[in-house]
Every structure is written in C-alpha cells, then in structure tokens.
C-alpha cells in the first residue's frame, strides 16, 4: 500500500505532456502554452492621444491663440505636418500627426472664432502614449508551460496574436461497472441503486479541460468488461469506476490484465479511497476507482486531476489545496490520510475555516451534499485540535 505522496509521484511520473497543436486564440484560453506567445506588434502601434482635446506643438501653448485647422479622429491618419501656431481637434486613441508633440486636453482649452487658447502652458509629450511604451514587438506575453489565462488572452489579442500553440486536450474514457446500477432518474428497483460516479467523473474531467467520453454502465461480466476496457484504452486516460476489489463479481483487474495493462500500484493509504488502482498500457494512463462516490471523488482530485494537468502541459501539477483552520478537533482514521467532508467558510477574521460534517464515510452522499470540500488529516498527524491548520480541497 502506497502513501499518498508516493502514489501521486508515481502517477505524475507516468504522465507526459501531450502533443502540441495550433488553435485560434479563443480556443487557447485556459490551456497550457506549448510555445511562447510573443507580441506581433508594438503597443501602442503608433503615437496616439490619451485624451480628447487638441493636438499642438507644446511650445505654442505659452503664446497666444492657435488657429484651429481641423481635427483627427480615431482610426484616421493625417500625413501633413502640423504647422506652427495651429492646433487640431483630436479624440482619444487617434494618431498624433507629424510635427505635433503634445495634447491639450479640452478642460484646459478656450475655443472661440476658429481658434483655441491654452489656459496654461503644457510640456512636450503631455497626454501622448508613445509607440511601444507598453509592449514591444517580440515581447513575451505567455510563457511556455504556463496557462493561457483570460488576462493573457486579452494581452495577446491586443498584441496582434490570432493563434497559440498549446498542448492538446486529453481524451478520457469513462466506464462504470455494476449490474446493480440504475441510470440517472430511473424508477427505483429492488436491490438496485442509482449510478452517480460516471456523471461526477465526466464533470470533473471536463472542468480539468479533458474531452470526456462516457461509455455508460457495464454489467458484472468479464467479457463485457474486457471489451469495454479495450475500447477505453484508445484514449489518453481510462477511468473505471467500481469492480477493482477481489470479489467474484469484480472483473476489472482481470480485464486490465487481459488487455495488457501494467499495474503500477493498487491501494493507497487514504480514506476514503484505499482500493484505488493505477496502471498503464503504453502511454495510456489507467485508473480503477472504488465504487463509493466519496472514494471516487477523492481519487479523482488527488490523482486524476493532477495527471490531466500534467498531460495538458502544466510543469508542476499537484492536488489543489488551500490552508484552513479546523473549528473542532479531528483525527485521521485507520492509520490512513483521511479526507473529511467539511464545510469550508471564512471565519470572522477572514481565515478559511473547516468544519467536518457530523457523519463521515465513503458511502454517505448526504454528508457530501452538506460539504464544500475535504479537510485532510494526514495519516501520521495524530489527533488535531480545534484551531489546527490543515490542507483542504474545495469542490469548486
């Protein structure tokens, strides 16, 4: 049985960034840059006005009235030099014509009889945004190996970039096993329960940026399981929920073996989720999740999501945690790192607080619905008093 850090390291060691692809900038949002994104132009691309007002020669504003010789609107280029003793009306963002070196904002201008007078002298460069003062052509905006955030998308778009090279999305196949499982919303039947893990895995996978292919529920039959596993191995990741134990109706591990999947480890020192299985065939990562809903969620958040982020090109992925303060005493259970369903809310002092739900157990979906995430009690921590700081994992 592997400790959580060792098991997580084995998963990430088996994952390598997927091939790169060139996509439109809008499709690159949220993905990991496989190549650097650099500006295609200077920003601003030309000297431009930062104000509505009048473009002038700064030295002229210390004298008398200036002849108003027209105007320059945004998007318009005026090639004729501005003559001494004249001014042009200008709008914010318009290009500065040759010969001009300042913008007199409207509030400092008196206009009458076709002339404009400055109420105070201004200096050269006033209210002019100079070409390249923000970004130079070739400047780095989106480093390789880092997310193409919405802020970076905005910067790249302004810098004339229409496409980005990013790592392709992982294709994740989902199989759920169990003859006792009913589809979502189906009428109750004696001895059967409603399936929820497939939906949960699909939603979590899509949130992590993967393309999820749900193959539905497979009955507890070896040949059906083997065929479904073989199909699922055509993707980058295969996730099978249920059937990873050693009972007479647990056919997942024999199906893995029959399909040539190499086991890396089985069982992790976590609760819930101890029976988690991980292996690979060639470059395809294969996860066997326990059938209990909380066990599956823990397995996904601790192992599958970081693996997906690594496949998508993230340099140093790990389970996403935040620090939280326990509002009551808690302890690990069964000498395993224990994920406690908890309410996660800011305390009076603004520090995030974790309040474990009264009931804990891998089968307790009611407790899951009452929680915002997990507070983590490490297997070797011993009893943790109220006020202790722990790692926590949010559901959203």
Helices and strands as residue ranges (DSSP letters): H 4-14, E 20-24, H 25-28, E 37-38, E 48-49, E 53-56, G 58-62, E 66-72, E 86-90, E 102-105, G 106-108, E 109-112, E 115-118, E 128-129, E 140-142, H 150-158, E 163-167, E 171-177, E 181-182, E 193-194, H 197-207, E 211-218, H 222-232, E 237-241, H 252-258, E 262-266, E 270-271, E 277-281, E 284-289, H 293-299, I 300-304, H 305-311, E 322-326, E 337-346, E 352-356, H 365-369, E 373-377, E 389-394
